[in-house]
Amino acid sequence: MSGTKPRHLGAVLALLAFAQMIVAIDYNIVFVALPEIGADLGFTAHNLQWVVSAYAVAFGGFLLLGGRATDLFGRKDMFLLGMFLYAASSLVGALATAPWVLVAARAVQGLGGAFLAPATLSLVTTLFPEGRERIRALSVWGGAGGAGMVLGSILGGVLTDAFAWSAVFYVNVAMAGAGLIAAFVLLPGTARAARGGFDLPGAVLGTASSSLLVIGLVQGPDRGWAAPFVVWSLVLAVVLFALFVVVEDRSASPLVPLRLLRNRDLSTGTVVTFLFMATFGALAYFLTLLWQSVQGYSALTTGFAFVVPSGLALVGTFAGGRAATRAGTRTTLLLALAISTAGAAGLAVTISADRPYAVIAVPLAVLSLGQGMVFVTMFAAASTGVPPEDQGIGSGIATTGQQIGGAVGLALLIALAGAVDGSHAEADPARVVDGIRAAVWAITAGIGLTALAVLNLRRPPSAIRATNTAAAGTAAELSGDRGR
């Protein structure tokens, strides 16, 4: 940073929250438009998924590069670059007349996200000091993400029904363009946060290994895990990652300083972001499958069906922020995960082919409330103890865990559901529901596993002091008893 806070800090936070909302909207808005996109542009059933996968691969593959570039070249510049790529690629996507053009545009959108996400998060964590102020800022930032999920679900259905699939891209052009203009005015000029050269070998190896891992995981459920393309993608990802670790250990200016992984909060927080997306992040897929393929909801109705879970997740982000400022991130995460586990188990019990929406909405609301609480506090935990000069790459590491977790979780859960329902979804809705139910039970177990990971987070000093004081008091009482 330039060394001073901007005068209009509230307006800057609003801009950063708006950027997070754009990323969240883009995550949801394309799903309900996929059938119309496929029919209009001539996608086959096999390659339509690349409208989603191209974004996921570029986003997940380039996050480490985007995070380190944020530290090396300035947070404002990378924020502007990410916004520009979002706006330009969305315009190309809206005007696409061939499948390959749209897929390429989605890949560039993912690249924009890989620069925008760590720049936005690191601006929040550096402008607001660790503790109460940062948690409150992250609550606003996370709340905007929850609002974006609501808007994405609704806008996807409304715009596709009222206009055409291209409208879901034009709305991104307008929002990203507005964000780009606001950033020029509001964001403070940022000097390099980190010193040193650019680690080109590390950037190439890190990006290639992350991209190949996401490609293999995304393609596995569709092509089969034994398909040569999938196997070689995953094998090469592991080999290149091993080379990446060797290069980083020897580099004078590493892309990912390995010392950061010794920060227990960052490493544990990254595991939590991974498990969060592997569980909570996969739920939208199975809910869409239930409502559209089994219960026959239209795209518009499905969009409105997501209002309850997305709205409760939004409430949860603010509730989580308030709880974390009082009880700490570790305690709040454990409470939120307990709430989420109860909600997920209730959802698994109530799911059926003919169950009314009002019945399913009750446990789904509980689950979504916990989800919002987890979302805001897990990033607060992951940023704890990370030096200002490494906040960009720290944000990139945590967000990479989130993106790869989403790919891993969805791939494994689709495979599980397919094994249960026999992959004959269209022929037998009852068996599809069995597969969805099995996936939701697996999500429930995964949320419980996340709680075990949270136990590894360091307790705040105040909690440690309180524990030591209580222990000392107990020891004194025992000593007094023995004296008597």
C-alpha positions, 0 to 999 in steps of 0.5 A: 500500500501507499502507506496511508489509508484512503480518505473515503474508507467506507466507499472503498469497502463498498467497492471491494464488496461490489467486486466480490458480488460480481464474482458471486453473481458470475458463479450462479448466473450461467447455470440456468442459461446453459440449456438455451446456450447449448441449443443456440450455439450448437454445443453437444451434450459432451462439451456444454460443460466447458462453458462452466469448466473453462471458467473453473480451470482458468480461475483455479489454475491462475490464482497463485500467479494472481496472488503473487502478482498482487504483492509484486505489482500493486493491489490496485493495478491487479484489481483494475486488470481483473475488472477489465478482463471481466468486462472485456470477456463478458462482452465477447461472450455475449456476442459469441456465435460459435462454441469455441468463442464462448468457451474462450471468453469464459476462460478469460473471465476465469483469468480475470477472477484469478487476479480480481479475487486475491487483489480484492481480499488482500485490499480488505485484509490490509486496509483493515487491521487484524481483529474486530475491524477486519472481521467487520469488513469481511462481514460486509465483503462476505455479505456482498458475496451472499447477495451476489448468490441471490442475485445470480440465481434470480437474474439467471432465470429472469434475464434468460426468460425475458431476453436471451442467454446473452443477457447474463453476459451483458449484465456483467459488462455493465457491472464490471465497467462500473467497478472499473471506473469506481476503482480509478477514483476510489482506490489508493495508489499501491506500491509493491507490497513485496520486494524481489524478482518475479519467479517465472519457473515457479509461476509456470509450474504452479499454474500448470500443475493447478490447471491440470489438476482442475482439468482432470477433476472436472473431466473425471465424472464425464469421461471416466476416471480411467480415461487416459486424458483424465489419468495423464492430467492428474499424474502430470499435475502431481509431477509438476507440483513436486517440481514446483515445491523443489523450485520454490524451496530454492528460489530467492523470490518464490511465487509461494514462500514455503515459510507461509505454510508454517503459519498454522492459521493460514494452512488450516484456513486453506484446508477449511476453504477446501472442505467448505467448497467441497461440501457447501459449494457442491450443494447447488448442483444437486439442488438444481438437479432435484428441482429441475430434473426431478420436480420439473421446475422451470429456470425462473422457478429454480432461480427463485427457489434459491432465494431462501438458501442464498438469503439465509447465507447472507444473514449468516455472514453478518451473524458470523461477523458479529459472533467472531468479534465477540467469541473469536473465529475458532469458536464461531467456526465450530458453532457455525459448522455444528448448525450446518451439520444439523441442517444438512442432516435434516435436508438429507432426511427430508429430500424426496421426489414429491416433497413440497418446497416448504418442507425442504426449505426448513433444514435448507435454511438452517444449513444456509445460515451456518454456511454464511457464518463459515464463509466470512470467518474462514477467511478471517482465520486464514489471514491471521498472522500473514505479513502485509507484504504476503497478503496477496499470495496468502489470499491466493493460497486460501482462494486456490484451496477454495477453488480446487475444493469445489472441483474435487468435491463436485467430482467425488459427489457426482461419482457417488450419486452416479453409483447410487442412481445408476446414472439413469437420472432421466429414466427413474426420478426416484433413483435420482433422488437416492443419488442426491440423498447419498450426496447430501449425506456425504456433504453432512459428513464432510462438514463434520470433518471440517469441524475437526480441521478447525480444531487445529486453528490457534486459539486467540491469546485472550482465550489462552489467557482465560484457560491458563487463569482457570487452570491456575485457579483450579490448581490453587484450589486443589493445593488448598484442599491438600493443605487442609 
